[in-house]
Amino acid sequence: ALGASGLRPQGFHPLEAAALAMLGASCAAWRRRQRGSTAMQGLKDRVKKDFSTKSAMIRKLGKLVLQREFDMRAQIMEDPKLAIRSGITQEELLADFERAVNYLRTELGCNNLESDICISKVATGLYMQHLGRPSIPTNEEMDTVLRWLEDNLDASRSNDSLRIVIEKYPFVLGRSIEELEESRRFCPEDIDFDVAVAEDPALIDKTYNCDGICANQCTQCWYNG
């Protein structure tokens, strides 16, 4: 209980009260540091999964071969149902794919294979949710995402760093501005968003922060690293 003055607990010697106050302040400071270090340590220890264009390749008989699920052009040409489900002709769907890959080649300088894989990945979706009905982003949608990334990350078209970001995590091309803003908003204070996401673009899908009180959104949570 506090004394009448509210300055120190009743029955404690002034030195004891001062020691208790210092102990409480130290504990509070430790908790703050622990919260910060947990978020940073989780990021440092983060086991990165390879979402890059390189992950689309597998080795067969000593040669690197493009996996079929990441070869959207071949899928479109071999399976007419993809176009039917998309409500357009096979030629129109193929033209839409070519339009998107040409955009990356022109805007970012991606080579033919890298641009094909980037669009194949984003059109299929991170969780294969568009498998069987491709979701190919428009040039306007991709340009909006690229401009946001340039404004918010340590990345630029002028020095190829933005191209590297896209080739590391092509799925960002399918994100909305609202989703991108949520990632920045929930980023812990002790993490430099601009640098961290440029180095590991998959972090862009961290759109939640439980702050240590689990809300069962661990895959989207910054706190979990």
C-alpha positions as semicolon CSV with decimal commas, in nm:
position;residue;x (nm);y (nm);z (nm)
1;A;0,000;0,000;0,000
2;L;0,119;0,354;-0,067
3;G;0,163;0,608;0,207
4;A;-0,054;0,916;0,232
5;S;0,193;1,113;0,025
6;G;0,197;0,837;-0,245
7;L;0,576;0,871;-0,257
8;R;0,683;0,539;-0,108
9;P;0,537;0,221;0,046
10;Q;0,447;0,234;0,412
11;G;0,679;0,050;0,651
12;F;0,981;0,065;0,419
13;H;1,302;0,245;0,498
14;P;1,372;0,521;0,241
15;L;1,676;0,329;0,113
16;E;1,469;0,012;0,074
17;A;1,200;0,202;-0,113
18;A;1,461;0,354;-0,343
19;A;1,611;0,011;-0,410
20;L;1,269;-0,132;-0,493
21;A;1,201;0,157;-0,729
22;M;1,534;0,102;-0,904
23;L;1,462;-0,272;-0,932
24;G;1,122;-0,202;-1,087
25;A;1,272;0,039;-1,338
26;S;1,543;-0,211;-1,428
27;C;1,284;-0,486;-1,483
28;A;1,076;-0,260;-1,707
29;A;1,384;-0,166;-1,909
30;W;1,481;-0,532;-1,940
31;R;1,135;-0,623;-2,066
32;R;1,155;-0,348;-2,328
33;R;1,498;-0,466;-2,441
34;Q;1,383;-0,828;-2,442
35;R;1,085;-0,745;-2,662
36;G;1,310;-0,561;-2,905
37;S;1,585;-0,821;-2,905
38;T;1,331;-1,100;-2,955
39;A;1,198;-0,942;-3,272
40;M;1,547;-0,869;-3,402
41;Q;1,687;-1,205;-3,296
42;G;1,395;-1,381;-3,459
43;L;1,473;-1,199;-3,783
44;K;1,845;-1,276;-3,761
45;D;1,777;-1,643;-3,696
46;R;1,502;-1,660;-3,958
47;V;1,531;-1,969;-4,175
48;K;1,480;-1,826;-4,520
49;K;1,282;-2,029;-4,768
50;D;1,386;-1,993;-5,129
51;F;1,103;-1,834;-5,327
52;S;1,336;-1,700;-5,596
53;T;1,330;-1,777;-5,965
54;K;1,614;-2,024;-5,905
55;S;1,380;-2,242;-5,696
56;A;1,178;-2,312;-6,011
57;M;1,463;-2,518;-6,150
58;I;1,540;-2,882;-6,067
59;R;1,832;-3,095;-6,170
60;K;1,765;-3,392;-6,397
61;L;2,040;-3,607;-6,541
62;G;2,293;-3,341;-6,449
63;K;2,100;-3,057;-6,616
64;L;1,886;-2,779;-6,467
65;V;1,529;-2,809;-6,594
66;L;1,234;-2,574;-6,541
67;Q;0,957;-2,738;-6,338
68;R;0,631;-2,754;-6,530
69;E;0,429;-2,573;-6,263
70;F;0,653;-2,271;-6,319
71;D;0,633;-2,284;-6,698
72;M;0,312;-2,094;-6,759
73;R;0,371;-2,063;-7,133
74;A;0,387;-2,441;-7,175
75;Q;0,079;-2,486;-6,954
76;I;-0,124;-2,241;-7,162
77;M;-0,022;-2,405;-7,489
78;E;-0,081;-2,761;-7,366
79;D;-0,402;-2,714;-7,166
80;P;-0,686;-2,526;-7,342
81;K;-0,893;-2,542;-7,021
82;L;-0,676;-2,272;-6,863
83;A;-0,808;-2,022;-7,118
84;I;-1,163;-2,152;-7,091
85;R;-1,162;-2,104;-6,713
86;S;-1,023;-1,753;-6,765
87;G;-1,305;-1,669;-7,004
88;I;-1,077;-1,592;-7,299
89;T;-0,925;-1,778;-7,593
90;Q;-0,599;-1,970;-7,572
91;E;-0,433;-1,711;-7,799
92;E;-0,554;-1,424;-7,580
93;L;-0,424;-1,588;-7,261
94;L;-0,088;-1,655;-7,421
95;A;-0,073;-1,294;-7,543
96;D;-0,150;-1,174;-7,190
97;F;0,136;-1,383;-7,054
98;E;0,375;-1,248;-7,318
99;R;0,264;-0,892;-7,240
100;A;0,351;-0,939;-6,871
101;V;0,691;-1,099;-6,927
102;N;0,783;-0,829;-7,179
103;Y;0,696;-0,567;-6,919
104;L;0,954;-0,712;-6,677
105;R;1,216;-0,735;-6,950
106;T;1,160;-0,372;-7,047
107;E;1,113;-0,217;-6,702
108;L;1,362;-0,419;-6,495
109;G;1,594;-0,579;-6,747
110;C;1,501;-0,936;-6,650
111;N;1,628;-1,196;-6,893
112;N;1,387;-1,422;-7,080
113;L;1,392;-1,714;-6,836
114;E;1,376;-1,502;-6,520
115;S;1,083;-1,295;-6,650
116;D;0,896;-1,611;-6,757
117;I;0,940;-1,764;-6,410
118;C;0,843;-1,443;-6,228
119;I;0,512;-1,416;-6,411
120;S;0,450;-1,791;-6,390
121;K;0,497;-1,779;-6,013
122;V;0,279;-1,476;-5,945
123;A;0,012;-1,600;-6,188
124;T;-0,002;-1,933;-6,000
125;G;0,009;-1,777;-5,652
126;L;0,221;-1,834;-5,343
127;Y;-0,010;-2,112;-5,226
128;M;-0,095;-2,231;-5,578
129;Q;-0,436;-2,069;-5,526
130;H;-0,460;-1,970;-5,894
131;L;-0,355;-2,310;-6,027
132;G;-0,580;-2,393;-6,321
133;R;-0,689;-2,031;-6,369
134;P;-0,389;-1,797;-6,396
135;S;-0,402;-1,454;-6,234
136;I;-0,162;-1,250;-6,448
137;P;-0,110;-0,894;-6,317
138;T;-0,163;-0,604;-6,554
139;N;0,119;-0,365;-6,643
140;E;-0,054;-0,096;-6,437
141;E;-0,074;-0,323;-6,132
142;M;0,292;-0,420;-6,161
143;D;0,399;-0,059;-6,213
144;T;0,209;0,045;-5,900
145;V;0,386;-0,224;-5,694
146;L;0,728;-0,136;-5,837
147;R;0,681;0,234;-5,760
148;W;0,578;0,151;-5,402
149;L;0,883;-0,073;-5,358
150;E;1,114;0,200;-5,488
151;D;0,956;0,453;-5,251
152;N;0,966;0,224;-4,947
153;L;1,270;-0,003;-4,987
154;D;1,639;0,039;-5,037
155;A;1,592;-0,066;-5,400
156;S;1,592;0,104;-5,738
157;R;1,544;0,027;-6,105
158;S;1,856;0,229;-6,185
159;N;2,105;-0,008;-6,020
160;D;1,929;-0,346;-6,072
161;S;1,849;-0,378;-5,700
162;L;1,474;-0,366;-5,768
163;R;1,509;-0,642;-6,028
164;I;1,688;-0,855;-5,767
165;V;1,403;-0,797;-5,519
166;I;1,146;-0,917;-5,774
167;E;1,351;-1,220;-5,878
168;K;1,395;-1,315;-5,511
169;Y;1,022;-1,294;-5,439
170;P;0,807;-1,264;-5,755
171;F;0,486;-1,299;-5,554
172;V;0,513;-0,936;-5,442
173;L;0,391;-0,841;-5,792
174;G;0,051;-0,980;-5,695
175;R;0,016;-0,777;-5,375
176;S;-0,214;-0,479;-5,329
177;I;-0,094;-0,147;-5,193
178;E;-0,308;-0,208;-4,884
179;E;-0,122;-0,533;-4,815
180;L;0,216;-0,366;-4,866
181;E;0,122;-0,083;-4,631
182;E;0,012;-0,332;-4,364
183;S;0,355;-0,493;-4,374
184;R;0,528;-0,161;-4,310
185;R;0,277;-0,058;-4,042
186;F;0,333;-0,374;-3,835
187;C;0,711;-0,386;-3,878
188;P;0,880;-0,371;-3,531
189;E;1,061;-0,045;-3,450
190;D;1,398;-0,217;-3,412
191;I;1,392;-0,351;-3,769
192;D;1,486;-0,127;-4,060
193;F;1,200;-0,209;-4,299
194;D;1,368;-0,052;-4,604
195;V;1,683;-0,261;-4,570
196;A;1,536;-0,582;-4,422
197;V;1,271;-0,631;-4,692
198;A;1,513;-0,539;-4,971
199;E;1,744;-0,815;-4,846
200;D;1,465;-1,068;-4,779
201;P;1,159;-0,966;-4,985
202;A;0,947;-1,252;-4,848
203;L;0,916;-1,036;-4,534
204;I;0,671;-0,822;-4,730
205;D;0,406;-1,081;-4,641
206;K;0,456;-1,012;-4,269
207;T;0,132;-0,822;-4,219
208;Y;0,077;-0,877;-3,846
209;N;0,262;-0,834;-3,515
210;C;0,129;-1,009;-3,204
211;D;0,390;-0,829;-2,990
212;G;0,457;-1,152;-2,801
213;I;0,095;-1,250;-2,734
214;C;0,029;-1,522;-2,991
215;A;-0,281;-1,475;-3,207
216;N;-0,225;-1,785;-3,423
217;Q;-0,107;-1,580;-3,721
218;C;0,255;-1,691;-3,697
219;T;0,330;-1,717;-4,069
220;Q;0,223;-1,353;-4,117
221;C;0,372;-1,227;-3,790
222;W;0,680;-1,004;-3,767
223;Y;0,734;-1,104;-3,403
224;N;0,783;-1,463;-3,508
225;G;1,058;-1,363;-3,751
